[in-house]
Amino acid sequence: MKREDIRNIAIIAHVDHGKTTLVDELLKQSGVFRSNQNVVERVMDSNDIERERGITILAKNTAVMYNGVKINIIDTPGHADFGGEVERVLKMVNGVILVVDAFEGPMPQTKFVLQKALELSLPVIVCVNKMDRPEARPAEVVDEVLELLIELDANEEQLDCPFLFASAKSGTATTSIDGKATDMKALFDTIIDYIPAPEGDPAKSTQILISTIDYNEYVGRIGIGKVDNGTIKVNQDVVIVNHHDPDKCKKVKISKLCEFDGLKRVEVNEATIGSIVAISGIADLHIGDTICSPENPVAIPFQKISEPTIAMYFNVNDSPLAGTEGKYVTSRHLRDRLFRELNTDVSLRVEETETTESFKVSGRGELHLSVLIENMRREGYEFSVSKAEVLYHYDEKGKKLEPMERAIIDVPDEFAGIIIQELGTRKGEMVNMHTSDNGNTRIEFSIPSRGLIGYRGQFMTDTKGNGIMNTIFDGYGPFKGDIQYRPTGSLIAFESGESITYGLYNAQERGILFIGPGVKVYSGMVVGQNAKAEDIEVNVCKRKQLTNTRSSGADDALRLSPPKVLSLEQALEFIETDELLEVTPASLRIRKKILDPTQRMRSKRNKQSN
């Protein structure tokens, strides 16, 4: 049976191609908001970090009504590090809208998300967005999308997909390149006509695959999924089973059931096939679980999420300033918080180590882990993290394999040389290069994941902020040899105390400082970057010896260069393998793993002799 009054769609695209803005317009034009309601931009990006960075991190559900049909919409992340979010929500929908920038065309992540949709045989509507850009080239972009579909072995029906031309910013969509429109009617009509209605048998026993987990401190875990078969009711007895865990079979009761309406969740007593529902009140519910009737517990297959490629060690903070700024500082706090993150993030892995003070956390990329770190520090946690390292695999012959990335870089022509040189030193191999008429060059590299660790900051400096770099995981390849990460050393504080202008003035001759005067420091803390390759100890707490003829007022004449204050990403990129980043709600401090200078030298000598 088909349920013609519902359509389930996901909006997929590369980062910054306008997915969330498009959802905004669909919500506005379907009458979800009152005419006089004050609505913020990118209303779906509800998380603080999402709003600050302008990226979507978590997949979000919403629903609109159009001509008596309920359209359930899922807004998905565009960044490769959050690909796990995209992979799983596609199981909930019957079709996708692929949003492509009218200037940039298909990008690496476009390929990744489209491939996932085609593997599930989902019909595709292509929406060429940002038609209002002066440099828009829609005709060429259409050809590029068709080439991509052919490359990904799309079937005849998928190749024959409808193309729409939109400007999400001005809220218009049309079916022809030159067409003029005043609203999104063309897009709504295409969704109704082209996306198939959900199918299922309402008379069969209940089956719901949980694709997303939300968490609320009042009601606990909330499972979101689509009703594939049967009907689900409040107070119904059900069992939880899992395709990948045949032994799992747990009896529970449905206590609360919600459907989506605009941005709200509305309580309902029952839901039938095709409905996307939120189920709360079940504590042990995980992504990939199937909720079934007890008389016929059959799990729905669920593809395994791609493995993590990068890992960091999260440690209890043991610096001399430990516990002065954070609310949660113990290993128990840290452990509980990391394992709680697994409730909602399927791409994350947390492993306990030999010591209770440290946990190995693996994710899809530096951004993936830095968002977790930023969330934790905002919640009041205090801890330290190590430099990111890649996760190696070994083939059947014992040969070492490492994760590879496909990097696509768009830069003005004058910076192409330095980029090729820089990525060459990081074991990158150029695969493709072509120049366009507008003075930009697109370079494609195959590069080890570890070659990109710590490179983004350098990249922005090299291209004077004009370059765009996009990367996507490209499988495992043979180990490429050692990479020299940082050509410069660290300036290390010699003693504990408070930084003073006089001491800083003498230290700044050696390199770039990260701190200004009046900052608490301790022995072994990194206070700056040395211009040369080796580490140097500096005394930033050094005071001027006062005599009758040397007054303290003479310090006013000392001019300090403004310190380079590192953001979280920059600090994670800067640290070396023998350093840690101390993260607290108020500060980010880089320090040596071994604080004592004598022990540090001894450890270094031992490593060299080995």
C-alpha positions as CSV (number, residue, x, y, z in Angstrom):
1,M,0.0,0.0,0.0
2,K,1.2,3.5,-0.8
3,R,0.5,6.4,1.5
4,E,-0.1,9.3,-0.9
5,D,-0.5,12.0,1.8
6,I,3.2,11.8,2.9
7,R,6.6,12.4,1.2
8,N,9.9,11.8,3.0
9,I,13.0,13.6,1.6
10,A,16.6,14.4,2.6
11,I,18.4,17.4,1.5
12,I,22.1,16.6,0.6
13,A,24.9,18.7,-0.6
14,H,28.5,19.8,-0.2
15,V,29.3,22.1,2.7
16,D,28.1,25.7,2.2
17,H,26.0,25.1,-1.0
18,G,22.8,26.3,0.7
19,K,20.9,23.3,2.2
20,T,19.9,24.9,5.4
21,T,18.9,28.2,3.7
22,L,16.7,26.2,1.3
23,V,14.9,24.5,4.2
24,D,14.3,27.9,5.7
25,E,12.5,29.0,2.6
26,L,10.4,25.8,2.3
27,L,9.3,26.3,5.9
28,K,8.5,30.0,5.3
29,Q,6.5,29.4,2.1
30,S,4.5,26.5,3.5
31,G,3.1,28.7,6.2
32,V,4.9,27.2,9.2
33,F,5.7,30.7,10.5
34,R,3.2,33.5,11.2
35,S,3.5,36.5,8.9
36,N,4.7,38.7,11.7
37,Q,7.0,36.1,13.3
38,N,10.6,37.0,13.8
39,V,12.6,34.1,12.4
40,V,16.4,33.8,12.6
41,E,18.4,32.8,9.6
42,R,19.3,29.1,9.2
43,V,16.6,28.2,11.8
44,M,17.6,24.5,11.5
45,D,21.1,25.1,12.9
46,S,20.1,25.0,16.5
47,N,23.5,24.2,18.1
48,D,25.7,27.2,19.1
49,I,28.7,25.9,17.3
50,E,26.6,25.4,14.1
51,R,25.4,29.0,14.2
52,E,28.9,30.4,14.9
53,R,30.7,28.4,12.1
54,G,27.9,28.4,9.6
55,I,28.0,24.6,9.2
56,T,25.4,21.9,9.9
57,I,26.8,19.2,12.3
58,L,23.7,17.1,13.2
59,A,21.0,16.0,10.9
60,K,17.6,17.7,11.8
61,N,14.0,16.7,11.1
62,T,11.2,19.0,10.2
63,A,7.9,18.8,8.3
64,V,5.8,21.1,6.1
65,M,2.3,20.8,4.6
66,Y,1.7,21.5,0.9
67,N,-1.6,21.0,-0.9
68,G,-2.7,18.4,1.7
69,V,0.5,16.4,1.5
70,K,2.9,16.3,4.5
71,I,6.5,16.6,3.4
72,N,9.0,15.3,6.0
73,I,12.4,17.0,5.4
74,I,15.7,16.0,6.8
75,D,18.5,18.7,6.7
76,T,21.9,16.9,6.6
77,P,25.5,18.0,7.2
78,G,27.7,18.8,4.2
79,H,31.1,18.4,5.8
80,A,32.9,15.1,5.2
81,D,33.7,14.7,8.9
82,F,30.0,14.3,9.7
83,G,29.3,11.9,6.8
84,G,28.1,9.3,9.4
85,E,25.1,11.5,9.9
86,V,24.2,11.5,6.2
87,E,24.7,7.7,5.8
88,R,22.1,6.7,8.4
89,V,19.3,9.2,7.7
90,L,19.0,8.1,4.1
91,K,17.3,4.9,5.3
92,M,14.4,7.1,6.5
93,V,13.6,8.8,3.2
94,N,12.2,7.9,-0.2
95,G,14.1,10.4,-2.3
96,V,16.8,13.2,-2.0
97,I,17.2,16.8,-3.2
98,L,20.8,17.3,-4.3
99,V,21.7,21.0,-3.9
100,V,24.6,22.1,-6.1
101,D,26.2,25.6,-6.1
102,A,25.6,27.3,-9.5
103,F,29.3,28.4,-9.6
104,E,31.3,25.8,-7.8
105,G,29.4,22.8,-9.3
106,P,29.8,19.3,-7.8
107,M,32.5,19.1,-5.1
108,P,34.0,16.1,-3.2
109,Q,31.3,15.8,-0.6
110,T,28.6,16.1,-3.4
111,K,30.1,12.9,-4.8
112,F,30.1,11.2,-1.4
113,V,26.5,11.9,-0.5
114,L,25.2,11.3,-4.0
115,Q,26.9,7.9,-4.0
116,K,25.2,6.9,-0.7
117,A,21.8,7.9,-2.2
118,L,22.4,6.0,-5.4
119,E,23.5,2.9,-3.5
120,L,20.0,2.9,-1.8
121,S,18.4,3.4,-5.3
122,L,16.8,6.7,-4.1
123,P,15.3,9.1,-6.8
124,V,17.2,12.4,-7.0
125,I,16.0,15.9,-7.7
126,V,18.9,18.2,-8.6
127,C,18.5,21.8,-7.4
128,V,21.1,24.2,-8.8
129,N,21.2,26.8,-6.1
130,K,22.7,30.4,-5.9
131,M,21.5,31.4,-9.4
132,D,21.7,35.0,-8.2
133,R,25.5,34.8,-8.1
134,P,27.0,37.0,-10.8
135,E,29.5,34.3,-11.8
136,A,26.8,31.5,-11.9
137,R,27.3,29.0,-14.8
138,P,24.2,26.8,-14.5
139,A,24.5,25.1,-18.0
140,E,28.0,23.8,-17.3
141,V,27.0,22.7,-13.8
142,V,24.1,20.6,-15.2
143,D,26.6,18.9,-17.5
144,E,29.0,18.3,-14.6
145,V,26.2,16.8,-12.5
146,L,25.2,14.4,-15.3
147,E,28.8,13.4,-15.7
148,L,29.0,12.6,-12.0
149,L,25.8,10.6,-12.2
150,I,27.2,8.5,-15.1
151,E,30.5,8.1,-13.2
152,L,28.6,6.8,-10.2
153,D,26.7,4.2,-12.3
154,A,23.3,5.8,-11.9
155,N,20.4,3.9,-13.5
156,E,18.2,5.2,-16.3
157,E,15.6,6.6,-14.0
158,Q,18.2,8.4,-11.9
159,L,19.9,9.8,-15.0
160,D,16.5,11.2,-16.1
161,C,16.2,13.2,-12.9
162,P,14.5,16.7,-12.9
163,F,16.7,19.8,-12.7
164,L,15.5,22.9,-10.8
165,F,17.2,26.3,-10.7
166,A,16.8,28.2,-7.5
167,S,18.0,31.0,-5.3
168,A,17.4,29.9,-1.7
169,K,18.4,33.4,-0.5
170,S,15.6,35.1,-2.5
171,G,13.2,32.1,-2.1
172,T,12.6,31.3,-5.8
173,A,12.8,28.1,-7.9
174,T,12.0,27.4,-11.5
175,T,12.3,24.4,-13.9
176,S,14.2,26.3,-16.7
177,I,17.5,28.1,-16.6
178,D,16.1,31.3,-18.0
179,G,12.8,31.1,-16.2
180,K,11.6,33.7,-13.8
181,A,9.9,32.8,-10.5
182,T,8.6,34.5,-7.4
183,D,8.3,31.5,-5.1
184,M,9.3,27.9,-4.4
185,K,6.1,26.4,-6.0
186,A,8.1,24.6,-8.7
187,L,10.2,22.7,-6.1
188,F,7.2,21.7,-4.0
189,D,5.4,20.4,-7.1
190,T,8.4,18.5,-8.2
191,I,8.7,16.8,-4.8
192,I,5.1,15.7,-4.9
193,D,5.3,14.5,-8.5
194,Y,8.7,12.9,-8.6
195,I,9.4,11.5,-5.1
196,P,7.5,8.2,-4.5
197,A,5.1,7.9,-1.7
198,P,6.2,5.6,1.2
199,E,5.1,2.0,0.8
200,G,4.3,-0.6,3.5
201,D,1.6,-2.9,4.8
202,P,-0.4,-1.3,7.7
203,A,-1.9,-4.8,8.4
204,K,1.5,-6.4,9.1
205,S,3.3,-6.4,12.4
206,T,5.1,-3.2,13.5
207,Q,8.6,-2.4,12.1
208,I,10.5,0.8,12.8
209,L,14.2,1.3,12.1
210,I,15.9,3.8,14.4
211,S,18.1,6.0,12.3
212,T,18.8,8.9,14.6
213,I,19.1,9.3,18.4
214,D,18.3,12.6,20.0
215,Y,19.0,13.3,23.7
216,N,17.1,15.4,26.1
217,E,18.0,15.6,29.8
218,Y,14.3,15.6,30.8
219,V,13.1,12.5,28.9
220,G,16.5,10.9,28.1
221,R,17.1,9.1,24.7
222,I,14.7,9.8,21.9
223,G,14.8,7.4,18.9
224,I,13.8,8.8,15.5
225,G,12.8,6.5,12.7
226,K,10.3,5.7,9.9
227,V,7.4,3.3,10.3
228,D,8.1,0.7,7.6
229,N,5.2,-1.6,8.3
230,G,2.2,-1.9,10.7
231,T,1.1,0.7,13.2
232,I,2.7,1.9,16.4
233,K,0.6,3.1,19.4
234,V,1.2,4.6,22.8
235,N,1.3,1.9,25.6
236,Q,2.0,-0.8,22.9
237,D,4.3,-3.7,24.0
238,V,7.2,-4.0,21.5
239,V,10.7,-5.7,21.3
240,I,14.0,-4.1,20.3
241,V,16.2,-6.2,17.9
242,N,19.3,-5.4,15.8
243,H,20.5,-6.7,12.5
244,H,24.2,-6.7,13.5
245,D,23.5,-8.1,17.0
246,P,21.4,-11.2,16.7
247,D,21.3,-11.8,20.4
248,K,19.6,-8.5,21.2
249,C,15.9,-8.9,22.1
250,K,14.5,-6.6,24.7
251,K,10.9,-6.1,25.6
252,V,9.8,-2.5,26.2
253,K,6.6,-0.4,26.2
254,I,6.0,2.7,24.1
255,S,5.3,5.5,26.6
256,K,5.5,8.6,24.3
257,L,5.1,9.1,20.6
258,C,5.6,12.3,18.5
259,E,5.4,13.3,14.9
260,F,7.1,16.4,13.3
261,D,5.1,19.5,12.5
262,G,7.3,22.4,11.3
263,L,9.9,22.8,13.9
264,K,7.7,21.3,16.7
265,R,7.2,17.8,17.8
266,V,3.5,17.0,18.3
267,E,2.4,14.1,20.5
268,V,0.2,11.5,18.8
269,N,-1.5,8.3,20.0
270,E,-0.6,6.3,16.9
271,A,1.3,6.4,13.7
272,T,1.2,4.2,10.6
273,I,3.4,3.5,7.5
274,G,5.5,6.3,6.1
275,S,5.3,8.5,9.2
276,I,8.6,9.7,10.7
277,V,8.2,9.4,14.5
278,A,10.2,10.3,17.6
279,I,9.9,7.7,20.4
280,S,10.9,8.6,23.9
281,G,11.1,6.7,27.2
282,I,13.2,3.8,26.1
283,A,16.6,3.9,27.8
284,D,18.5,1.2,25.9
285,L,17.8,2.4,22.3
286,H,20.6,2.7,19.7
287,I,21.0,3.7,16.1
288,G,20.3,0.7,13.9
289,D,17.9,-0.9,16.3
290,T,14.5,-2.1,14.9
291,I,11.3,-1.8,17.0
292,C,9.0,-4.7,16.3
293,S,5.9,-6.4,17.4
294,P,6.7,-9.2,19.9
295,E,5.0,-11.9,17.7
296,N,7.2,-11.2,14.7
297,P,10.6,-9.7,15.7
298,V,12.4,-9.2,12.4
299,A,15.3,-6.7,12.2
300,I,15.6,-4.3,9.3
301,P,19.1,-4.5,7.7
302,F,21.2,-1.4,8.5
303,Q,24.6,-0.6,6.8
304,K,27.6,-0.3,9.1
305,I,28.9,3.3,9.4
306,S,32.3,4.0,7.9
307,E,35.2,3.5,10.2
308,P,37.0,6.4,11.9
309,T,40.4,7.4,10.4
310,I,41.9,9.6,13.1
311,A,42.4,9.3,16.9
312,M,43.4,11.5,19.9
313,Y,44.0,10.7,23.5
314,F,41.8,12.6,26.0
315,N,43.6,12.7,29.4
316,V,42.7,13.9,32.8
317,N,44.4,17.3,33.2
318,D,47.5,17.0,35.5
319,S,49.1,20.4,35.0
320,P,50.0,22.6,37.9
321,L,46.9,24.7,37.1
322,A,44.6,21.7,37.0
323,G,41.1,22.1,38.6
324,T,41.3,25.9,38.8
325,E,38.9,26.7,35.9
326,G,36.9,23.6,35.2
327,K,33.8,22.2,36.8
328,Y,34.2,18.6,35.8
329,V,37.9,17.5,36.2
330,T,38.0,13.8,37.3
331,S,38.5,10.7,35.2
332,R,35.0,9.6,36.1
333,H,33.5,12.8,34.7
334,L,35.6,12.5,31.6
335,R,34.7,8.9,31.0
336,D,30.9,9.4,31.6
337,R,30.9,12.4,29.1
338,L,32.8,10.6,26.4
339,F,30.6,7.5,26.6
340,R,27.5,9.7,26.6
341,E,28.6,11.2,23.3
342,L,28.4,7.7,21.8
343,N,24.6,7.8,22.3
344,T,24.2,10.3,19.5
345,D,27.4,10.1,17.4
346,V,27.7,6.9,15.5
347,S,31.0,7.8,13.8
348,L,32.8,8.1,17.1
349,R,34.7,5.4,19.0
350,V,35.9,5.6,22.6
351,E,38.3,3.1,24.0
352,E,39.7,2.7,27.5
353,T,43.5,2.5,27.8
354,E,45.8,0.8,30.3
355,T,45.4,3.7,32.6
356,T,42.1,5.1,34.0
357,E,43.4,8.6,33.3
358,S,43.4,8.4,29.5
359,F,40.9,7.5,26.8
360,K,41.5,6.9,23.1
361,V,38.8,8.8,21.0
362,S,38.6,8.1,17.3
363,G,36.6,10.1,14.7
364,R,36.3,10.9,11.0
365,G,38.6,13.9,11.0
366,E,40.1,16.8,12.9
367,L,36.9,18.9,12.7
368,H,34.8,16.0,14.0
369,L,36.9,15.8,17.1
370,S,37.4,19.5,17.6
371,V,33.6,20.0,17.7
372,L,33.4,17.4,20.5
373,I,36.3,19.2,22.4
374,E,34.6,22.6,22.0
375,N,31.2,21.2,23.2
376,M,32.9,19.7,26.3
377,R,34.8,22.8,27.3
378,R,31.6,24.9,27.0
379,E,29.9,22.4,29.3
380,G,32.6,23.0,32.0
381,Y,34.9,20.1,31.4
382,E,38.7,20.4,31.9
383,F,41.1,17.9,30.3
384,S,44.1,17.6,27.9
385,V,44.3,16.1,24.4
386,S,47.2,14.8,22.4
387,K,48.2,15.4,18.8
388,A,45.8,13.7,16.3
389,E,47.2,10.5,14.9
390,V,45.9,8.4,12.0
391,L,44.7,4.8,12.4
392,Y,46.8,2.4,10.4
393,H,45.6,-0.9,8.9
394,Y,47.7,-3.9,7.9
395,D,47.1,-6.1,4.8
396,E,47.2,-9.9,4.8
397,K,51.0,-9.7,4.1
398,G,51.5,-7.5,7.2
399,K,52.2,-4.4,5.0
400,K,51.3,-1.1,6.6
401,L,48.4,0.8,5.1
402,E,47.3,4.4,5.9
403,P,44.1,6.4,5.3
404,M,44.3,8.5,2.1
405,E,42.4,11.7,1.3
406,R,41.4,13.2,-2.0
407,A,42.0,17.0,-1.7
408,I,40.5,19.4,-4.2
409,I,42.0,22.8,-4.0
410,D,40.7,26.0,-5.7
411,V,43.3,28.9,-5.6
412,P,44.1,32.0,-7.6
413,D,46.8,31.1,-10.2
414,E,49.6,32.9,-8.4
415,F,49.4,30.6,-5.4
416,A,49.3,27.3,-7.3
417,G,53.1,26.9,-7.1
418,I,53.4,27.1,-3.4
419,I,50.5,24.7,-2.8
420,I,52.0,22.1,-5.1
421,Q,55.4,22.5,-3.3
422,E,53.9,22.4,0.2
423,L,51.7,19.3,-0.4
424,G,54.6,17.6,-2.1
425,T,56.6,17.8,1.1
426,R,53.6,16.2,2.9
427,K,53.7,13.2,0.5
428,G,50.8,14.5,-1.7
429,E,50.6,13.3,-5.3
430,M,49.0,15.6,-7.9
431,V,46.3,13.8,-9.8
432,N,44.7,16.5,-11.8
433,M,45.1,20.2,-12.5
434,H,43.2,22.7,-14.7
435,T,42.9,26.4,-15.0
436,S,39.7,28.4,-15.6
437,D,39.2,31.6,-17.4
438,N,38.6,33.6,-14.2
439,G,42.2,33.3,-13.0
440,N,41.6,30.3,-10.7
441,T,43.3,27.0,-10.7
442,R,41.8,23.7,-9.5
443,I,44.3,21.1,-8.3
444,E,43.5,17.6,-7.2
445,F,45.8,15.6,-4.9
446,S,45.9,12.2,-3.4
447,I,47.5,12.7,0.0
448,P,47.8,10.7,3.3
449,S,45.4,11.9,6.0
450,R,48.3,12.6,8.3
451,G,49.8,14.9,5.7
452,L,46.8,17.2,6.2
453,I,47.0,17.2,10.0
454,G,47.9,20.8,10.9
455,Y,47.9,22.0,7.4
456,R,44.7,24.1,7.1
457,G,46.2,27.1,9.0
458,Q,49.3,27.0,6.9
459,F,47.1,26.8,3.8
460,M,45.2,29.9,4.6
461,T,48.5,31.8,5.2
462,D,50.0,30.5,1.9
463,T,46.9,31.6,-0.1
464,K,46.4,34.8,1.9
465,G,42.9,33.6,2.7
466,N,41.9,33.2,-1.0
467,G,42.1,29.4,-1.2
468,I,39.3,26.8,-0.8
469,M,40.3,23.3,0.2
470,N,37.9,20.3,0.3
471,T,38.9,16.8,1.3
472,I,37.2,13.5,1.3
473,F,38.3,10.0,2.6
474,D,39.7,8.0,-0.3
475,G,40.3,4.5,1.2
476,Y,43.6,3.0,2.5
477,G,46.9,3.0,0.6
478,P,50.5,1.9,1.2
479,F,52.4,3.8,3.9
480,K,54.2,6.8,2.3
481,G,57.0,7.3,4.8
482,D,57.8,9.9,7.5
483,I,56.5,13.5,7.3
484,Q,58.1,16.5,8.9
485,Y,55.2,18.4,10.4
486,R,56.4,21.6,11.9
487,P,59.7,23.2,10.9
488,T,59.7,25.4,14.0
489,G,60.3,24.7,17.7
490,S,58.5,25.8,20.8
491,L,59.3,28.6,23.4
492,I,58.9,26.9,26.8
493,A,58.3,28.7,30.1
494,F,61.3,28.2,32.4
495,E,59.5,28.7,35.7
496,S,56.1,29.0,37.2
497,G,54.5,32.4,38.0
498,E,52.9,35.2,36.1
499,S,54.2,36.6,32.8
500,I,55.8,40.1,33.0
501,T,56.4,42.6,30.3
502,Y,60.2,42.6,30.9
503,G,60.5,38.9,30.6
504,L,58.2,38.8,27.5
505,Y,60.2,41.6,25.9
506,N,63.3,39.5,26.0
507,A,61.5,36.4,24.9
508,Q,59.9,37.9,21.8
509,E,63.2,38.2,20.1
510,R,63.3,34.5,19.8
511,G,60.0,34.0,18.0
512,I,56.2,34.6,18.2
513,L,54.6,34.7,21.6
514,F,51.1,33.2,22.4
515,I,50.6,35.1,25.7
516,G,50.6,38.7,26.9
517,P,51.6,40.0,30.4
518,G,49.7,39.0,33.5
519,V,49.1,35.4,32.4
520,K,49.6,32.5,34.8
521,V,52.3,30.1,33.4
522,Y,54.1,27.0,34.7
523,S,57.4,25.3,33.9
524,G,57.0,23.2,30.8
525,M,54.2,25.3,29.3
526,V,54.6,26.4,25.7
527,V,54.4,30.2,25.5
528,G,55.3,30.8,21.9
529,Q,56.8,29.5,18.7
530,N,60.6,29.6,18.1
531,A,61.8,30.8,14.7
532,K,64.3,27.9,14.6
533,A,63.7,24.2,14.7
534,E,64.7,23.4,18.3
535,D,62.8,24.1,21.5
536,I,64.1,26.9,23.8
537,E,63.4,27.7,27.4
538,V,62.6,31.3,28.1
539,N,61.9,33.1,31.4
540,V,58.7,35.1,30.8
541,C,58.4,35.8,34.6
542,K,61.7,37.6,34.8
543,R,61.6,40.9,36.6
544,K,63.9,43.9,36.2
545,Q,66.2,44.3,39.1
546,L,65.4,47.7,40.6
547,T,68.1,50.1,42.0
548,N,68.1,53.8,42.8
549,T,68.9,54.6,39.2
550,R,66.5,52.0,37.6
551,S,62.9,52.7,38.3
552,S,60.0,50.4,37.6
553,G,58.4,53.1,35.4
554,A,61.0,52.5,32.7
555,D,59.2,49.4,31.7
556,D,56.5,51.5,30.1
557,A,58.9,52.1,27.3
558,L,59.1,48.4,26.4
559,R,57.0,47.6,23.4
560,L,55.5,44.2,23.0
561,S,54.3,42.7,19.8
562,P,50.6,41.6,20.1
563,P,50.5,37.9,21.1
564,K,49.2,35.3,18.6
565,V,46.2,34.0,20.3
566,L,45.5,30.5,18.9
567,S,42.0,29.2,18.3
568,L,41.1,25.5,19.3
569,E,41.8,24.3,15.7
570,Q,45.0,26.3,15.4
571,A,46.2,24.9,18.7
572,L,45.4,21.3,17.7
573,E,47.3,21.9,14.5
574,F,50.3,23.4,16.2
575,I,51.0,20.8,18.9
576,E,53.8,18.3,18.3
577,T,53.8,14.6,19.3
578,D,55.6,15.4,22.6
579,E,53.0,18.1,23.5
580,L,49.5,18.2,24.9
581,L,46.7,20.8,24.6
582,E,45.2,21.7,28.0
583,V,41.6,22.5,27.5
584,T,39.5,24.4,30.1
585,P,36.3,26.4,29.9
586,A,38.4,29.6,30.2
587,S,41.8,28.8,28.5
588,L,43.7,26.8,26.0
589,R,47.3,26.1,27.0
590,I,49.9,24.1,25.1
591,R,52.3,22.2,27.3
592,K,55.0,19.6,27.1
593,K,54.0,16.0,28.1
594,I,57.0,15.9,30.4
595,L,57.1,19.2,32.3
596,D,60.4,18.7,34.1
597,P,63.3,19.9,31.7
598,T,65.8,17.3,32.9
599,Q,63.4,14.4,32.4
600,R,62.4,15.8,29.1
601,M,66.0,15.9,27.8
602,R,66.6,12.4,29.1
603,S,63.5,11.1,27.3
604,K,64.6,12.8,24.1
605,R,68.1,11.3,24.3
606,N,66.7,7.8,24.9
607,K,64.5,8.2,21.8
608,Q,67.4,9.3,19.7
609,S,69.6,6.4,20.9
610,N,66.8,3.9,20.1
